Amino acid sequence: MEQNQTTPSIGHLMKAARKFKKYNQLDVAKAIGCSQSALSKMEHNLLTPSAPQWFLFSRFTAIPPESIETGFIHRNSEVVLNNEQVSLGYRLPKRYRQNRALKVREIYPLMVYIKKKFGLDSLLLFFKEAGLDNEFFLDFDNLISYQLMVDLVNYLGKQGHSHPVQIKELVDLGQNEIYWKSFFECTASGHQNILETFSEKQALFQKDFTVKLNLEASNPHVVYSPESHVYQFLKDLTDSTRVWLAYYRKFTIESMLEKNTGQKFEAKYLGEVNSPLSHHFELVANS
């Protein structure tokens, strides 16, 4: 969802930010000095807010003013499982409401890929059939359950997009500067520092898994370990979905290291550890 003619509008962003805070239109209209009718027109893209109104709106809803540049809202807050202050301005279906520990940020790469390969209408149709509001996905801090990740991967499988080449393309397309925004800005160079930051800051993406490292071995090892609440989602997890997720993690690690260090590594998959979705990788530097 790079900046182009289909980038979310100011109006969609305003509605998403308002619903995140569970504000009504009258509250926001008073805060930015306009009528409720004018705010409604702004949210429906019939009226454009002035620069002062946008900055007042950003301050009142606590979103970065630069959200208008990317079309997505980034607060860089950490996930708290079932945080009652997050996302409840939306009516989420029960399927996606229980054990919410996944940020929109984490599923953004899949959204980018579906839009690129199948078109925006296909993505919007998926959301509609899932009972989800499209504007929910404009705020990277909105929380949803891991069930959505499973459903999106199953959707890609049904469309015939489960080959490793396609999964790597998804990583290359979707894990862009918007996905990684602010994540490595203050990180020292070197693959060990990158891996440590990635492990320590998983709560900026999700709290369904922990990422554990062994940096004392001759080659670094990375292990994804699921939290106990994730097991309720296994009923919809096919063998092909499990393979897809393993490849996705493999290419994520490889791409992240190359982008931040300029060095290529192979993340060799060593299998699941003790439980489904607990994936173990050994990193080997390419000569």
C-alpha positions, 0 to 999 in steps of 0.5 A, spaced: 500 500 500 505 504 497 503 512 496 499 512 490 492 513 487 489 508 492 492 510 498 487 511 504 484 518 504 485 523 510 477 522 511 479 514 512 484 516 517 480 521 521 475 516 522 480 510 523 483 515 529 476 517 532 474 510 532 480 507 535 479 512 541 472 511 541 470 518 540 463 520 537 463 526 531 461 531 536 467 530 541 472 531 535 468 536 531 469 541 538 476 539 539 478 542 532 473 547 531 468 545 526 461 543 526 459 535 526 456 536 519 463 538 517 467 533 520 462 528 517 463 531 510 471 530 512 470 523 514 467 522 507 472 525 503 467 531 501 471 536 505 478 537 506 481 539 513 485 545 513 492 544 516 490 547 523 484 543 523 489 536 521 494 538 527 488 539 532 485 533 530 492 529 530 493 532 537 486 530 540 486 523 537 494 522 539 496 520 532 503 522 529 501 528 524 505 525 519 500 519 518 498 523 512 504 521 508 504 514 509 496 513 509 497 509 516 497 510 523 503 508 527 504 510 535 509 504 536 506 502 542 507 495 545 502 490 545 498 488 551 494 481 550 486 483 550 488 491 551 481 493 553 483 500 550 485 498 543 480 496 538 474 496 541 471 502 537 470 497 532 465 491 532 469 485 531 466 478 530 467 473 535 472 469 531 477 475 531 475 478 538 478 473 543 485 473 545 487 479 541 495 480 541 496 481 534 497 488 531 495 490 524 502 492 523 504 484 523 499 483 517 500 489 513 505 485 508 499 480 507 495 486 505 500 489 501 501 482 497 493 481 496 492 488 493 498 487 489 496 480 486 489 480 486 487 488 486 484 492 492 477 490 491 479 483 492 482 485 499 476 489 501 472 483 499 476 479 504 475 484 509 467 484 508 466 477 508 470 476 514 466 481 518 471 487 518 471 494 517 476 496 512 478 502 516 480 498 522 486 496 518 489 503 517 491 503 524 497 499 526 496 499 533 489 496 532 489 489 535 486 482 533 487 475 534 492 470 530 486 467 527 486 473 522 493 471 520 491 463 519 485 465 515 489 470 510 494 464 509 489 459 508 486 464 503 493 465 499 493 457 499 486 457 496 489 462 491 495 458 489 500 462 492 503 458 497 510 457 493 516 459 497 518 464 491 511 467 492 512 467 499 519 471 498 516 476 494 510 477 499 516 479 504 520 483 499 513 487 497 510 488 504 516 488 509 517 495 506 519 502 510 512 502 512 512 496 516 519 497 519 518 504 520 522 506 527 524 499 528 531 499 527 532 507 527 537 507 533 540 500 532 547 499 532 550 495 526 551 488 526 547 482 525 547 480 533 544 487 534 539 486 529 537 480 532 537 482 539 532 488 537 528 484 533 527 479 539 526 484 544 521 488 540 516 483 538 511 487 542 511 492 537 508 487 532 505 481 536 504 477 543 502 471 540 510 468 540 516 470 543 523 470 539 528 466 543 536 467 541 542 463 542 548 467 540 553 463 543 553 457 538 558 457 532 552 460 528 546 464 531 539 460 532 532 463 532 526 460 535 519 462 535 515 459 541 508 460 541 504 463 547 499 458 550 493 462 547 495 461 540 493 453 541 486 455 540 487 457 533 490 450 531 484 447 528 484 451 522 491 450 521 493 445 515 499 442 514 500 447 508 499 453 512 504 451 517 509 450 512 507 457 509 508 460 516 515 457 516 517 459 510 515 466 511 519 467 518 525 464 514 525 469 509 523 475 514 529 473 518 534 473 511 531 480 509 531 483 515 538 482 516 540 483 509 536 490 509 540 492 516 547 489 515 548 488 507 550 481 509 546 475 506 544 470 511 541 463 510 536 461 515 536 454 515 529 451 518 531 446 523 523 444 524 518 445 529 520 445 537 516 441 542 509 444 539 506 446 532 508 453 530 515 453 534 520 454 529 527 453 529 532 456 525 540 456 524 543 462 521 549 461 516 552 467 513 553 466 505 560 467 503 
